Amino acid sequence: MDNENQIRPEEAAEIRPAKPKKNKLKIFLFSILEGIIVAAMVLIATGPIDDYCNSMFIEYEGKTSFDHAVTDYDGTEYPAGTEFEIEFLSRYGEMWLIDPATGRSLTTHFRTDETVDKDELKTYIKEYTTNARNMAYLKAAITFAAVVLAASGIFFAINFNLKTCGQVIVLIVTAVICAILAFFWNSYSARAKAPVVYLYPEEDTEVNVRLLIDGELNATYPFYDEELGWNVTAAPDGTLTDAEGREYPYLFWEGDLKIDPDLSLGFCVKGEDTVPFLEKSLKDLGLNDKEAAAFISFWLPYMKDSNYNVITFQTYAYEDAASMDISPVPDTVIRVNMLWYPSDSFVEMKEPDLKSMNPAERSGFTVVEWGGEKYERGILSTLFR
């Protein structure tokens, strides 16, 4: 064999195709960038900071009094200096109070800046909000770390030995995939806010109420036993008395529900028209004036400053995610669940017949419940709306 035609080993190494190398630094930087992008998208799209900080009911043990006379919605007047127990606070400064003389909750709400000990209460609310915001950032940090790991795995798998255009495409596609997964992780459940349950038997009755929800309870008042539920004595006027003799106007719970909302029917209402709209709609849905006043007082701070509010009532979807086992069995059940979100512009919607969602009249032992959720539009609806 002609030695001149033979290829020396060192020459063969030179012409052998080089194996593509993984650019570890570029993979690391792109993975970090992915984490930042997705964490920011989750914060913007699902609004976890607002979701944490807007938790209206903050349990608080303490008392307060006013420098002025106050009047409840039912007409009861309390002179200046009357001392009330605080049942709940909200981050916006509203207080839900209990009359220490009767043990019942007042059906109107007051603001911390009207009270004698307003500085102490505002400090407490500020601390709660700060802690809530820190929790939101912690959640975003966990999202960031998870995305960095997932993105780096994807980039290593495809070797990332691409031209700049290909790298940008991979970056965008990976960001969308990770953001969708992160969105589902952060927003799979809808928070059911302030469902309150009224019981109106025809005579004083021992009543047991058990919640059967697809999700988790976050707060209850009075205390809810996971196995036994609530056991109270209900009077025809709706007053509830527990085993210790303490009276309540209703049963309260809040939780994260795995609800599948129906957004095909609803209303788009100007922010300034929210109160008259709710007054009429809640009447059509079966609430009386006292129940409607409590509903509107709770939700108005959230809704009043919106350009528009898109409002749906999720009676049927809500019942699939949250049912109640009540003994004795009630004759009439009225449940109102509002899902809404703010909008900068008008949204055209087909309007439902609200009067058909609940019984037209109350008869016999009647149970009434109202609650709602703010619909946090996430990455999917942001991209494809």
MIMARVO-959591 format. One record per residue (C-alpha): residue in three letters; x, y, z. Coordinates in steps of 0.25 Angstrom, whole numbers, plus 5000, padded with zeros to 4 digits. Example, Ala and Ser with C-alpha at 12.3 -4.5 7.8 and 13.67 -1.06 7.14 Angstrom:
+------+------+------+------+
: rest :   c1 :   c2 :   c3 :
+------+------+------+------+
:  Ala : 5049 : 4982 : 5031 :
:  Ser : 5055 : 4996 : 5029 :
+------+------+------+------+
//
This chain:
+------+------+------+------+
: rest :   c1 :   c2 :   c3 :
+------+------+------+------+
:  Met : 5000 : 5000 : 5000 :
:  Asp : 5005 : 5014 : 4996 :
:  Asn : 5009 : 5021 : 5009 :
:  Glu : 5007 : 5034 : 5002 :
:  Asn : 4992 : 5031 : 5001 :
:  Gln : 4991 : 5027 : 5016 :
:  Ile : 4985 : 5038 : 5026 :
:  Arg : 4992 : 5040 : 5038 :
:  Pro : 4985 : 5039 : 5051 :
:  Glu : 4987 : 5053 : 5055 :
:  Glu : 4981 : 5057 : 5041 :
:  Ala : 4969 : 5048 : 5043 :
:  Ala : 4966 : 5055 : 5056 :
:  Glu : 4967 : 5069 : 5049 :
:  Ile : 4956 : 5065 : 5038 :
:  Arg : 4947 : 5057 : 5048 :
:  Pro : 4935 : 5065 : 5050 :
:  Ala : 4936 : 5072 : 5064 :
:  Lys : 4925 : 5068 : 5074 :
:  Pro : 4916 : 5079 : 5078 :
:  Lys : 4919 : 5084 : 5091 :
:  Lys : 4909 : 5089 : 5101 :
:  Asn : 4910 : 5103 : 5104 :
:  Lys : 4909 : 5102 : 5119 :
:  Leu : 4910 : 5117 : 5122 :
:  Lys : 4899 : 5121 : 5111 :
:  Ile : 4890 : 5110 : 5116 :
:  Phe : 4892 : 5116 : 5131 :
:  Leu : 4889 : 5130 : 5126 :
:  Phe : 4877 : 5126 : 5118 :
:  Ser : 4871 : 5118 : 5129 :
:  Ile : 4872 : 5129 : 5138 :
:  Leu : 4866 : 5138 : 5128 :
:  Glu : 4855 : 5128 : 5127 :
:  Gly : 4852 : 5128 : 5142 :
:  Ile : 4852 : 5143 : 5142 :
:  Ile : 4842 : 5144 : 5130 :
:  Val : 4833 : 5134 : 5136 :
:  Ala : 4833 : 5138 : 5150 :
:  Ala : 4829 : 5152 : 5145 :
:  Met : 4818 : 5147 : 5136 :
:  Val : 4812 : 5139 : 5148 :
:  Leu : 4812 : 5151 : 5157 :
:  Ile : 4806 : 5160 : 5146 :
:  Ala : 4796 : 5150 : 5140 :
:  Thr : 4791 : 5143 : 5153 :
:  Gly : 4793 : 5155 : 5162 :
:  Pro : 4797 : 5147 : 5174 :
:  Ile : 4801 : 5159 : 5182 :
:  Asp : 4787 : 5165 : 5181 :
:  Asp : 4781 : 5151 : 5184 :
:  Tyr : 4789 : 5150 : 5197 :
:  Cys : 4787 : 5164 : 5201 :
:  Asn : 4773 : 5166 : 5198 :
:  Ser : 4769 : 5155 : 5207 :
:  Met : 4758 : 5162 : 5214 :
:  Phe : 4756 : 5154 : 5227 :
:  Ile : 4767 : 5156 : 5236 :
:  Glu : 4764 : 5150 : 5250 :
:  Tyr : 4767 : 5160 : 5261 :
:  Glu : 4765 : 5158 : 5276 :
:  Gly : 4763 : 5172 : 5282 :
:  Lys : 4753 : 5183 : 5285 :
:  Thr : 4750 : 5197 : 5280 :
:  Ser : 4741 : 5209 : 5282 :
:  Phe : 4736 : 5221 : 5275 :
:  Asp : 4736 : 5236 : 5278 :
:  His : 4723 : 5237 : 5272 :
:  Ala : 4709 : 5230 : 5272 :
:  Val : 4708 : 5219 : 5262 :
:  Thr : 4695 : 5212 : 5256 :
:  Asp : 4694 : 5198 : 5251 :
:  Tyr : 4687 : 5195 : 5238 :
:  Asp : 4675 : 5189 : 5245 :
:  Gly : 4674 : 5203 : 5252 :
:  Thr : 4680 : 5200 : 5266 :
:  Glu : 4687 : 5212 : 5271 :
:  Tyr : 4700 : 5211 : 5280 :
:  Pro : 4704 : 5224 : 5287 :
:  Ala : 4718 : 5229 : 5286 :
:  Gly : 4728 : 5222 : 5295 :
:  Thr : 4721 : 5208 : 5293 :
:  Glu : 4732 : 5197 : 5293 :
:  Phe : 4731 : 5186 : 5283 :
:  Glu : 4739 : 5174 : 5281 :
:  Ile : 4746 : 5173 : 5267 :
:  Glu : 4742 : 5160 : 5259 :
:  Phe : 4750 : 5163 : 5246 :
:  Leu : 4758 : 5173 : 5240 :
:  Ser : 4761 : 5176 : 5225 :
:  Arg : 4774 : 5181 : 5219 :
:  Tyr : 4765 : 5193 : 5214 :
:  Gly : 4762 : 5197 : 5228 :
:  Glu : 4748 : 5192 : 5230 :
:  Met : 4744 : 5185 : 5243 :
:  Trp : 4733 : 5175 : 5246 :
:  Leu : 4729 : 5177 : 5260 :
:  Ile : 4722 : 5169 : 5271 :
:  Asp : 4713 : 5175 : 5281 :
:  Pro : 4718 : 5170 : 5295 :
:  Ala : 4704 : 5172 : 5301 :
:  Thr : 4697 : 5163 : 5292 :
:  Gly : 4708 : 5155 : 5285 :
:  Arg : 4703 : 5157 : 5271 :
:  Ser : 4710 : 5163 : 5259 :
:  Leu : 4707 : 5177 : 5255 :
:  Thr : 4701 : 5177 : 5240 :
:  Thr : 4709 : 5189 : 5237 :
:  His : 4724 : 5191 : 5236 :
:  Phe : 4733 : 5203 : 5241 :
:  Arg : 4746 : 5208 : 5237 :
:  Thr : 4759 : 5208 : 5246 :
:  Asp : 4761 : 5223 : 5244 :
:  Glu : 4748 : 5225 : 5251 :
:  Thr : 4752 : 5218 : 5264 :
:  Val : 4759 : 5222 : 5277 :
:  Asp : 4770 : 5212 : 5275 :
:  Lys : 4772 : 5214 : 5260 :
:  Asp : 4787 : 5215 : 5260 :
:  Glu : 4788 : 5201 : 5267 :
:  Leu : 4779 : 5195 : 5257 :
:  Lys : 4785 : 5201 : 5245 :
:  Thr : 4799 : 5196 : 5250 :
:  Tyr : 4793 : 5182 : 5251 :
:  Ile : 4787 : 5183 : 5237 :
:  Lys : 4801 : 5188 : 5231 :
:  Glu : 4808 : 5177 : 5238 :
:  Tyr : 4798 : 5167 : 5232 :
:  Thr : 4799 : 5173 : 5218 :
:  Thr : 4815 : 5173 : 5219 :
:  Asn : 4815 : 5158 : 5223 :
:  Ala : 4805 : 5155 : 5212 :
:  Arg : 4814 : 5162 : 5201 :
:  Asn : 4826 : 5154 : 5206 :
:  Met : 4818 : 5141 : 5204 :
:  Ala : 4815 : 5145 : 5190 :
:  Tyr : 4830 : 5148 : 5187 :
:  Leu : 4833 : 5135 : 5193 :
:  Lys : 4824 : 5128 : 5184 :
:  Ala : 4830 : 5135 : 5172 :
:  Ala : 4844 : 5131 : 5176 :
:  Ile : 4839 : 5117 : 5177 :
:  Thr : 4833 : 5118 : 5163 :
:  Phe : 4847 : 5124 : 5158 :
:  Ala : 4855 : 5113 : 5164 :
:  Ala : 4846 : 5102 : 5158 :
:  Val : 4846 : 5109 : 5144 :
:  Val : 4861 : 5110 : 5144 :
:  Leu : 4863 : 5095 : 5147 :
:  Ala : 4852 : 5092 : 5136 :
:  Ala : 4858 : 5101 : 5126 :
:  Ser : 4872 : 5097 : 5128 :
:  Gly : 4868 : 5082 : 5126 :
:  Ile : 4861 : 5086 : 5113 :
:  Phe : 4873 : 5094 : 5108 :
:  Phe : 4883 : 5082 : 5111 :
:  Ala : 4874 : 5072 : 5105 :
:  Ile : 4874 : 5080 : 5091 :
:  Asn : 4889 : 5083 : 5093 :
:  Phe : 4886 : 5098 : 5091 :
:  Asn : 4896 : 5098 : 5079 :
:  Leu : 4887 : 5106 : 5071 :
:  Lys : 4889 : 5119 : 5063 :
:  Thr : 4884 : 5132 : 5070 :
:  Cys : 4870 : 5131 : 5063 :
:  Gly : 4868 : 5117 : 5068 :
:  Gln : 4872 : 5120 : 5082 :
:  Val : 4862 : 5132 : 5083 :
:  Ile : 4851 : 5123 : 5077 :
:  Val : 4855 : 5112 : 5088 :
:  Leu : 4855 : 5123 : 5098 :
:  Ile : 4841 : 5128 : 5095 :
:  Val : 4835 : 5114 : 5093 :
:  Thr : 4841 : 5109 : 5107 :
:  Ala : 4836 : 5122 : 5114 :
:  Val : 4822 : 5120 : 5109 :
:  Ile : 4822 : 5105 : 5113 :
:  Cys : 4828 : 5108 : 5127 :
:  Ala : 4818 : 5120 : 5129 :
:  Ile : 4806 : 5112 : 5126 :
:  Leu : 4811 : 5101 : 5135 :
:  Ala : 4814 : 5112 : 5146 :
:  Phe : 4800 : 5118 : 5144 :
:  Phe : 4793 : 5105 : 5146 :
:  Trp : 4802 : 5103 : 5159 :
:  Asn : 4799 : 5117 : 5164 :
:  Ser : 4784 : 5118 : 5160 :
:  Tyr : 4778 : 5104 : 5159 :
:  Ser : 4768 : 5108 : 5171 :
:  Ala : 4759 : 5119 : 5172 :
:  Arg : 4758 : 5125 : 5186 :
:  Ala : 4744 : 5125 : 5191 :
:  Lys : 4743 : 5138 : 5199 :
:  Ala : 4733 : 5140 : 5210 :
:  Pro : 4723 : 5130 : 5208 :
:  Val : 4713 : 5132 : 5219 :
:  Val : 4702 : 5123 : 5223 :
:  Tyr : 4689 : 5127 : 5229 :
:  Leu : 4679 : 5118 : 5235 :
:  Tyr : 4664 : 5121 : 5237 :
:  Pro : 4656 : 5110 : 5243 :
:  Glu : 4641 : 5111 : 5246 :
:  Glu : 4644 : 5109 : 5261 :
:  Asp : 4657 : 5108 : 5270 :
:  Thr : 4664 : 5096 : 5264 :
:  Glu : 4677 : 5088 : 5266 :
:  Val : 4684 : 5089 : 5253 :
:  Asn : 4697 : 5082 : 5248 :
:  Val : 4704 : 5087 : 5235 :
:  Arg : 4715 : 5080 : 5229 :
:  Leu : 4723 : 5086 : 5217 :
:  Leu : 4726 : 5077 : 5205 :
:  Ile : 4736 : 5084 : 5197 :
:  Asp : 4746 : 5081 : 5186 :
:  Gly : 4758 : 5088 : 5191 :
:  Glu : 4763 : 5093 : 5205 :
:  Leu : 4757 : 5102 : 5216 :
:  Asn : 4765 : 5114 : 5220 :
:  Ala : 4757 : 5120 : 5231 :
:  Thr : 4744 : 5118 : 5238 :
:  Tyr : 4736 : 5125 : 5248 :
:  Pro : 4731 : 5120 : 5258 :
:  Phe : 4741 : 5108 : 5259 :
:  Tyr : 4737 : 5097 : 5249 :
:  Asp : 4740 : 5083 : 5253 :
:  Glu : 4745 : 5075 : 5241 :
:  Glu : 4738 : 5063 : 5245 :
:  Leu : 4726 : 5068 : 5252 :
:  Gly : 4723 : 5081 : 5245 :
:  Trp : 4716 : 5092 : 5251 :
:  Asn : 4705 : 5089 : 5262 :
:  Val : 4697 : 5101 : 5266 :
:  Thr : 4683 : 5105 : 5271 :
:  Ala : 4676 : 5113 : 5260 :
:  Ala : 4664 : 5122 : 5263 :
:  Pro : 4654 : 5127 : 5253 :
:  Asp : 4660 : 5141 : 5252 :
:  Gly : 4673 : 5134 : 5248 :
:  Thr : 4681 : 5136 : 5261 :
:  Leu : 4690 : 5124 : 5263 :
:  Thr : 4695 : 5120 : 5277 :
:  Asp : 4706 : 5110 : 5280 :
:  Ala : 4708 : 5101 : 5291 :
:  Glu : 4715 : 5112 : 5300 :
:  Gly : 4703 : 5121 : 5298 :
:  Arg : 4710 : 5130 : 5288 :
:  Glu : 4701 : 5136 : 5277 :
:  Tyr : 4705 : 5138 : 5262 :
:  Pro : 4697 : 5144 : 5251 :
:  Tyr : 4703 : 5134 : 5241 :
:  Leu : 4713 : 5123 : 5239 :
:  Phe : 4725 : 5128 : 5231 :
:  Trp : 4736 : 5120 : 5223 :
:  Glu : 4747 : 5123 : 5213 :
:  Gly : 4754 : 5113 : 5204 :
:  Asp : 4761 : 5110 : 5192 :
:  Leu : 4752 : 5103 : 5182 :
:  Lys : 4755 : 5095 : 5170 :
:  Ile : 4743 : 5101 : 5162 :
:  Asp : 4741 : 5100 : 5147 :
:  Pro : 4734 : 5114 : 5144 :
:  Asp : 4724 : 5117 : 5133 :
:  Leu : 4728 : 5130 : 5127 :
:  Ser : 4718 : 5129 : 5116 :
:  Leu : 4707 : 5137 : 5123 :
:  Gly : 4708 : 5150 : 5131 :
:  Phe : 4708 : 5165 : 5131 :
:  Cys : 4717 : 5176 : 5129 :
:  Val : 4714 : 5188 : 5138 :
:  Lys : 4721 : 5201 : 5140 :
:  Gly : 4728 : 5202 : 5153 :
:  Glu : 4719 : 5214 : 5157 :
:  Asp : 4707 : 5206 : 5154 :
:  Thr : 4711 : 5194 : 5163 :
:  Val : 4703 : 5196 : 5175 :
:  Pro : 4689 : 5198 : 5168 :
:  Phe : 4692 : 5186 : 5159 :
:  Leu : 4696 : 5177 : 5171 :
:  Glu : 4683 : 5182 : 5179 :
:  Lys : 4674 : 5178 : 5167 :
:  Ser : 4682 : 5165 : 5164 :
:  Leu : 4683 : 5160 : 5178 :
:  Lys : 4668 : 5162 : 5180 :
:  Asp : 4665 : 5154 : 5167 :
:  Leu : 4674 : 5143 : 5173 :
:  Gly : 4666 : 5142 : 5186 :
:  Leu : 4674 : 5150 : 5196 :
:  Asn : 4666 : 5159 : 5206 :
:  Asp : 4671 : 5174 : 5209 :
:  Lys : 4679 : 5170 : 5221 :
:  Glu : 4687 : 5159 : 5213 :
:  Ala : 4689 : 5168 : 5201 :
:  Ala : 4694 : 5179 : 5210 :
:  Ala : 4704 : 5170 : 5216 :
:  Phe : 4708 : 5165 : 5202 :
:  Ile : 4710 : 5178 : 5196 :
:  Ser : 4717 : 5184 : 5208 :
:  Phe : 4727 : 5172 : 5206 :
:  Trp : 4730 : 5173 : 5191 :
:  Leu : 4728 : 5188 : 5189 :
:  Pro : 4742 : 5192 : 5193 :
:  Tyr : 4748 : 5183 : 5182 :
:  Met : 4739 : 5187 : 5171 :
:  Lys : 4735 : 5202 : 5172 :
:  Asp : 4748 : 5207 : 5165 :
:  Ser : 4747 : 5199 : 5153 :
:  Asn : 4744 : 5204 : 5139 :
:  Tyr : 4735 : 5192 : 5137 :
:  Asn : 4732 : 5180 : 5145 :
:  Val : 4730 : 5167 : 5138 :
:  Ile : 4720 : 5159 : 5147 :
:  Thr : 4715 : 5145 : 5146 :
:  Phe : 4707 : 5137 : 5156 :
:  Gln : 4713 : 5123 : 5157 :
:  Thr : 4701 : 5116 : 5164 :
:  Tyr : 4703 : 5103 : 5157 :
:  Ala : 4718 : 5102 : 5156 :
:  Tyr : 4719 : 5106 : 5170 :
:  Glu : 4710 : 5095 : 5175 :
:  Asp : 4718 : 5085 : 5168 :
:  Ala : 4731 : 5089 : 5176 :
:  Ala : 4724 : 5093 : 5189 :
:  Ser : 4712 : 5086 : 5195 :
:  Met : 4706 : 5085 : 5209 :
:  Asp : 4700 : 5074 : 5217 :
:  Ile : 4690 : 5080 : 5226 :
:  Ser : 4682 : 5073 : 5237 :
:  Pro : 4670 : 5074 : 5237 :
:  Val : 4668 : 5075 : 5222 :
:  Pro : 4664 : 5089 : 5219 :
:  Asp : 4651 : 5092 : 5211 :
:  Thr : 4657 : 5104 : 5203 :
:  Val : 4672 : 5106 : 5199 :
:  Ile : 4677 : 5119 : 5193 :
:  Arg : 4691 : 5120 : 5189 :
:  Val : 4698 : 5132 : 5182 :
:  Asn : 4712 : 5131 : 5177 :
:  Met : 4718 : 5143 : 5169 :
:  Leu : 4730 : 5142 : 5160 :
:  Trp : 4735 : 5155 : 5155 :
:  Tyr : 4747 : 5162 : 5149 :
:  Pro : 4750 : 5177 : 5146 :
:  Ser : 4751 : 5181 : 5132 :
:  Asp : 4757 : 5194 : 5125 :
:  Ser : 4746 : 5193 : 5114 :
:  Phe : 4732 : 5188 : 5112 :
:  Val : 4731 : 5173 : 5110 :
:  Glu : 4719 : 5168 : 5102 :
:  Met : 4712 : 5157 : 5109 :
:  Lys : 4699 : 5149 : 5108 :
:  Glu : 4691 : 5152 : 5120 :
:  Pro : 4685 : 5140 : 5129 :
:  Asp : 4671 : 5140 : 5135 :
:  Leu : 4675 : 5141 : 5150 :
:  Lys : 4661 : 5139 : 5155 :
:  Ser : 4662 : 5124 : 5150 :
:  Met : 4675 : 5121 : 5158 :
:  Asn : 4668 : 5120 : 5172 :
:  Pro : 4654 : 5117 : 5178 :
:  Ala : 4644 : 5128 : 5175 :
:  Glu : 4639 : 5128 : 5190 :
:  Arg : 4644 : 5124 : 5203 :
:  Ser : 4636 : 5113 : 5210 :
:  Gly : 4639 : 5105 : 5223 :
:  Phe : 4653 : 5103 : 5228 :
:  Thr : 4661 : 5112 : 5219 :
:  Val : 4676 : 5113 : 5217 :
:  Val : 4683 : 5124 : 5210 :
:  Glu : 4697 : 5125 : 5206 :
:  Trp : 4705 : 5136 : 5198 :
:  Gly : 4720 : 5137 : 5194 :
:  Gly : 4729 : 5140 : 5182 :
:  Glu : 4742 : 5140 : 5176 :
:  Lys : 4750 : 5150 : 5168 :
:  Tyr : 4754 : 5143 : 5155 :
:  Glu : 4769 : 5145 : 5153 :
:  Arg : 4771 : 5144 : 5138 :
:  Gly : 4784 : 5137 : 5135 :
:  Ile : 4794 : 5134 : 5124 :
:  Leu : 4784 : 5126 : 5116 :
:  Ser : 4773 : 5137 : 5115 :
:  Thr : 4784 : 5148 : 5114 :
:  Leu : 4789 : 5141 : 5102 :
:  Phe : 4777 : 5137 : 5095 :
:  Arg : 4766 : 5146 : 5099 :
+------+------+------+------+
//
